[in-house]
């Protein structure tokens, strides 16, 4: 079993998400974008549009874990494109020089579109050091969505291994689970599909290996989650899109570390679009995990967020938004 040691604390800083929201009240362990801006600038400052982050369809988080005097930071996805990522990093004052690993959750552009620019920024600030980059071989297949008229809507490819390497990534390309930072963080292997109602991403296809046609790829087996184990709390599970199904994700996390309680899940739950039909089953199944925090965002969708709020209340449901900082 891949090691996962207890850490003293974990922090999530949301760099990219589908929404921006600094006006809603938040629990004490969450700081909003505007609160963070005021804290960093101190004294007198003028709130203006030039201070604010942009929302975009995608997700990117800085995850920092601490144990004693040791702090380790990984970048989990980058969102869809360079401009949003770079602007939000700048306006949030996010320190990318501390990033020691990058994890791409799965091979979709809204999670990997700014990877090359992220590598440039990180290496500009860390003295040019190479960055471990955790990937799955199937992430690099070309993908498309089959439209009602039978045509294929192409999805932009994520950067290739060759491009990543040229930009200073040391690509770890494997289907197996990986231990990061000496066991302070964990990247899952392929997620077992055991829940009957969670069937992936309806209509997604990928190029056949000979490059001549398309084949159904609704399960998206390259998707992985990241987990950390915070002392006194338990597992914090980061799931960027939950194409595997958030219930499958949490079942695998629990099976991987059976002696560690589940504490929080953070990320996109992909209960929008065609998957709105499984909102009731998903919400019902989530009750069994006893989660203290559900930090849902990105592709979760407002209908699912509403259903989660109605079921779990605002002591458990804490939606993601650009610039939010979660401290566990």
N, C-alpha and C positions, 0 to 999 in steps of 0.2 A: 504493500500500500504506500502511495506517495505521502511523504510527511507533510503535516500542517501543524505548526506549533502555535501556542497561544501568543498573542501580542497584547501589549498594554492598551492600545487604542488604534482606531482606524478613522480616517477622514476621507470623505468623498467631496470633491469640488467639481460641480457640473459645468463643463466648458461649452457644451452644445446640447440643446434639447429642443423639442418642438414648440415649447411655450416659454414665455417670460412672465414672471409674476412676483413682484416685490411688495404688493399691497396686502395680500392675504396674510393673516396671522399664522405664525409657525410655532412649533414647540421649542423648548429651550435648547435642544441639541442641534437646531437648524438655524443658519444665518442666511438671510436673503441677499440678493445681489446688491441692493441699495444699502443695506446695513453694512455689508463688507466694504462698499465704496466709502461710506462715511468713516468707518473704523480706520481704513488705510490713509485717508487724506487728513483726518483730524481737523482742528481749527475751522477756519472759514473757507468754504468752497461753494461753487455755484453748480447746482444740478442742471444738466443740459443734455441734449440728445447725444452730444459727442462723448458723454460718459458711459452710455448704455450699451449693453450687449444686444446681439441679434439672435432671435430664434430661427431655427431651420429644421427641416425634416431630417433628423439624425440624432446621434448621441455621441458624446465624448465625456469621459470623466478622468480626473486625476485621482488616484487612490494612493494614499500615504498611510503606511502602517508603522507603528513605533513599539519598540521593546527596549526598555532602559534608555540608554543614550543613542541607540541605533534607530535611524529613520530610513525607510525605503519607499520609493515612489514609482508607481507604474502608470503608464498612460493606457487607458482602456478605450479604444476606438478614437476616431477623430472627427466624426461628423462628415457631411457630404462634400465640402469643398474648402479651398484654401482661405478665401476671404473671411468667411464667418469664423473659422477656427482661429486665424491669426488675430482678427479684431477682438474676439472675445478673450483670448489669452492676454492681449495687451490691456484691455480695459479692466479685466479682473485682477491684473497684477500677478498672474499665475507664474510661478518660477519653474520653467521647464528644464533648467539646468540640473535639477535634482532627479530627473527621470532616469531610471536605470534599467527599465524594460518596457516594451510595448506589447500589448496583446490586441490582436484583431479578433473580434468575437465571431465573425463569419464573413463570407465573401460578398457583401453588398456595398454599393457605393456610398450609401448614407451613413456607413460606419467606417469606411476606409478611404473616402475620397480625398482627404487632406493628409494622408500618411506621408507623402514625400516632403511636403512643406513642414510637417511636424518634425520629421527627421532633421531637416535643415535647421530649424529653430533650436532644437535640442542640442545638436552638435555645434552650432555657433556659440552656445552658451556653456558647453561642458568641456571646451578645449579640443573638440573634434574626436572624442572617444566613440568607439563603435557601440551600438545599442542592440542588445538581444531583442529579437522580434519573434513572437510566438504565433505560428500559423499552422494551418491544416492543409494538406495537399489539395483538397477539393475546392478550397477558396478561390483558386486561380482559374476555374472553369468559367467560360462565358455563359451568361444567363439572360433569360428573357421571360416576359409574361405573355401567355397566350390570351389574345383579346377575343371578345365574343364573335367577331367576324372571321376568326381563324388566323389572323396575322400575328406576328411576334413583335412585341415591344421590347427592344434591346435594353438591357441594363448596362451601364458603364462598368467595365472590369475594374477590380481593385488592382493596385500596382503589383507588377510581376516580381518574382524573386530576383530577377536580374536588375530591375529598377531599384528595388529596395536595397540590394547589396551595393549598387553604385552610389546610393545616398547614405551609406554608412550603417546599414542594418546587418546584424549577424542573425540570419534567418534560421530559426529552429522549426522545421517543417515536419510535423508528426501528427499521427492520430492518437497518440498516447498522452495520458495526463502528465503534467509537469509540475515540479516544485520550484518556486521562485524564492529568491532572497534567503537561501538556507532554510526553507520551510516556513517563512513568514507569510507566504501567499501560495495559492494553488490555482492552476489552470486545469480544467477538467479535460478528459478525453471525450470521445463521442458519447452523446447522451442517449441512453436507452429509451426507446419509444414503447412505453408500457400502458399508457392511459388511452383507453379506446376512443374518447372523443377528441383528443388532440391529434390532428392529422396534418400539421405542417402549414405550408403556404399554398393554398389552392391556386392552381394555374401556372406555377412557376416551372420553367423548363431550363435545361442546360444543353450546351453543345455536346454532341456525341464525340467520343475520343478521336474519331477519324475526321472531325470538323465538317462533315457533310450534312448533318441533320440535327434534330433536336430530340431530347428525351425528357420525360417527366422527372422533375426533381423537387417534389413538394416537401420532402422530409428535411432537406438542407442539413445533411449529416455533418457538415463541417462546423456547425455552431458549437461553441463551448461556453462555459461560464467560469467566472473567477470567484474564489472564496477566500475569506480570512476568518480567523478564529480569535475573537476578542475576549479576553479574560473577564469573567463575571457576567458575560452576555451570551456568547455562542457564535454560531456561524453567520457571517454577513455574506450573502450570495449576490453577485453582480451578474445579471442576465440582460444582455443588450437588447435583444428582440424577442426572445422566447419563441422562435419558430419551432423549437422542439416541444413547446408547451410548458408553461411555467410550472405546472404540476409535475411533469416529467423531470424538469430541472431540479425542483426541490426534492423529489423522491431520490434522484441520483445523489444529490448533495448529502441527504440524510444517510443513504446507504454507504456512501464513501467514508463518512465519519460518524458511525452510529453512536459513538459515545459523546458526541458534541451536540447540544440542542441547537435547533434553528432559531435565530433571533430576528433577522431582517432579510428581505429581498429587495433589490434595487435595480431598476431598469425598465425596459419596454416589455410589456406583456403580450403584445400583438393580439389584442382582442378587438381590433377595428376591422373594417371592410368585411370580407366574407366570414371572418372569425367572430363577428358579433353574435353569431348563432350559438356559440359555446360559452357565452358570458355566464349564464346561470350555473352550468356544470362546473365551470372554473371557480367561481366564487364559492360554491358549496364545497368543493374539494379543498380549497385553501384553508377552510376552518380547521381541518385536521392537523395542520402543521403548527398551530399555536404561535404564529408569528407576532412579535411585538411591534414591528415596523414593516409596512408595505410602502416602499417609495417608488410608485409607479409613474412612468412618463413615456416619452417618445411615442411609440406606436400603440400604446394602450388604448387610446380613444376615449372620448368623453362619456360615452355610454357605459363603458366598463368602469371608468373612474367613479361615475355616479353610483353604479351598482356596488362597488367596493366601499364607497363612503356610507351607503345605506346599511351595508352588512357589518362593517368593522368600526365605523365612526372615525372621527378625526384624531383620536388618540393613537390609532394604528396606521391609518392611511395618511401619508405625507407626500403629496405629489411632487415629482421632480419639476424643476424649472431652471432656466439658464442662470448661472451664477450662484445657485444655492450651495451652501457648504454644510454637509452633514458630519457631525462628530459623534462617534460611538466609543 
